[in-house]
Amino acid sequence: MPLGTAVIVGVGPGLGLAIARTFAEAGHPVAMLARDRARLDAYAAELAATGQDVRGFVADATDPGGLRAALHRAITELGAPDVLVYNAGVRREDSPLGGDDQDWADVTAVNVLGARVAADAVLPELRDGRGSLLFTGGGYGLSPSRGHASLSVGKAALRAYVQVLHDHLAGTGVHATSVTITRDIGGGEARFDPEVLAAAYLGLHHQPEAEWQHELMRY
C-alpha cells in the first residue's frame, strides 16, 4: 500500500531539507512548506531523484489563515498525510526587554501558534486517523538564554504545548512528540548532522506505540 504524505513545515537548507529527503527516500510523497518559492522549487527539483512526488507550497507561519490554506492545498494535491513535521522557528539575538512588539508577536506566532495551527489542520486529515505529529524543539526551551529571549520563550512554550498535545491524544493512534535538539545543527558533531537528526524523525514515526513519549532529547 502506498505511504501517506509527509508534511514538512519549515524547510530550509539544513534540517528541513534533510527531513524532506529522508521521508521521500522512505517512500512518502512530501509537501514542503516555507516562505521562499524559488528555494522550494530548487529543493523539489533536487528531491525528484527520490522518485517520490515532492512539491513546495508557499506559507508564512505568522499568518494562521494562510498556513491553514497552504496545508489544505498540500493535502488536497498529494493525499492524506501520515506525518506532520513542524520545523519552523525564528532564531535571533534579542533581550527580555525592549525591541519591537510586532517582532515579538511574529516570533511567538512562528514558534508556538504556527505549531498549533499546523497540528489542528493536519490531525483530522491523517490517513486512517493514525500517524505522527513531530515538532522541532531546542535546548533554550530547557535552559533559557537572556541573549536569545524570544527563542527561549518560544521553545519552552512549544515544549509545553507538545506535552499537553501528547497527553490529549493518548490512545488515539496519533503520536505527538518534540525533538529537543540541544546543540547547533551541523556544528561538526556527527550526532547533530542534519541527516542523522532527520533519521531520528523517521524513527519516531515508526516507533512502536508502547514506546511513545512526548519528547526525544538529543544532547
N, C-alpha and C positions, 0 to 999 in steps of 0.2 A: 504494500500500500504506500502511495506517495506520502512524504512527510509534509506537515503543515509549514506555513510561513514563519520565518524568524523576523520579527520586527525590531529593528535596532534604532533607537532614538539617540542621536548624538554621535554621528560618525565623522571622525576626523582622521588625520594621518597616522595616529598611534593605535591606541587600544580599540577605538571604534571600528576602524578598518580591519584590524586583526580579528575582532569578534565576527564581523560580517563574513570574512574569508573562512573562518573556522566553521561556521554554521552552513555556509554554502558548500564547502568541501564535504560536510557530513550529509549532504543531500537535501537541504532545506532551500526552497525559494527564500530570497532575502529582500526585505524592504528596508532601505537605509534612509533615515530622516535626518536632515541637517539644514542649515540656512543657505549654504553656498551651492547653487545649481551647477556651476562649472566643475567644482570639486566632486560633487555627487556623480556627474556624468563620467568623469575620469575614473572614479572608483568602479562604477558599473561596467565600463569597458574593460578594466583590468580583471575584474572578477568573472567576466563572461567565460574565461578559460575553465572555470569550475564546471561548466555545463549546466548550471542552475540558472533560473530566471532571477536576476538581481537588478533591482530598479531603485532609483533615487526619488525621493519626494521632499520638496522644499517645505520646511516647517520651522517655526520660531517658538521655542518653549516658553517665551514670555507672553505668548498670545494663546490662551486656553482654547478659544474657539477655532483659531487657525490650526492648532495642534490636533484637535479632535477631527477636523475636516481632513487633514493630511493622513491621519491614521485610518479614517474611513476609506479614503481613496486607495491607500495601500492594500487594505484587506479586501476591498472590492476587486482590485486588479489581480492580486496574487493569491487570494484564497485565505481560508480560515487559518489563524495562527496557532502554532504550538508553543511559541515562546515570545515574550517581550523582554528586551534588554533596554533599560533606561540608563544611558551612559552620559547624559547631558550634565554639564556643570560649568560653573564660572570660577576660575582660579585667578585671583589678583591680590596685590598687596593693598590693604586698607586697615583702618583702625576702628575701634568700637564707637568712636565719636567723630563728629564732623562728616565731611563728604556730602554727596548729593542724595537726597531722599529717593529720587526715582531710580538712581543706580542701585540702591539697596533693595528697592522693590523689585527691580528686574532680576537681580541676582537671586533673591529669595524665590521668585517665580520659576527660574530655571532649576535651582537646586531642590526645591520642595514641591511647589504647586504643580509643575510640569510632570513630576513623577506620579502624583495622584491622578491628574488628568489622563495620563497615558494608561495607568492601571485601570481606571474606571472605564476607559474607552475599549481597551483590549479584552478585559476579563469576560464580558458576555459574548465575545466573538470566538473564544478559544474553541478549537476543534474538539468536538465531543465533550465540551465542558471541562476539559482537563488540560494541564500544561504548566508552564513556568513563567513567573514574573520576577525578573532579576534586575537588581539595581546596583550601580557602582557607587560605593561609599568611599570614605577616605580617613586617613589617620587623624586629621584635625577634628573629626567627629568624636574621637576618643580623648585627644589631648589638644585642646583649643590653643590657637596661636593669636596673640594680640596683633601681630603683623598681618594676619590673614583672617580678619574678624568675620567678614561676611561668609567666607567659605567654611570657617569653623562652625558658625551658627547653622549654616545650611546643611552641612554633612551630619551634624548632631541631630537636626530635625528630621533629615531623611532616614537616619538610622532608627529613630523612634517610630517614624511612620511605617517603615517596613516591618518592624517588630509587631506593631499592632495589626498590620495587614496580615502577616503570617498567622497570628493567633485567630484573626477573624475568619480566615479561610481554612482553618484546620478541619480535616475530614471531608473536604470538598473535592479533593483530587487536584488542587491547584497549589503549586509550590511557590511561595513568595519569600525571597531571601535577598540580602545585600552582600556584596563582596567588598569588604573593608580593606583597602589597599593602603598600607602604612608607609610605603617608600615611594620615591619617584619612579614612575613607569619609564622603562627604557634607560634607567640611570646607570647601567653597566652590570647590575646583578642579574644573573640568568633567571632567578626566581621572579623577577619583575619585568622580564621581557614581555612585550605585548602579546606575542604568540603563545607564550607559556600561560599568561593570565587568561587569554581567550579560551584556551583548552579547559581551564577551570570552570568557566561559564558553561561550556558544553557538558562538562562532567556534572555540574549541578543539575542541569536539565535532565540528565539520565540517572540521577541519584535515586536509589530505592526510597519509597515513601517513608519507610521506618527510620530513615536517617535524616529526614528533613529537619532543618533548623532555620532560625530567622537570619543567621549570619554566617558567612565564611570569612575568617580572618586570614589575611595574608601579611605576615610580619616580615 
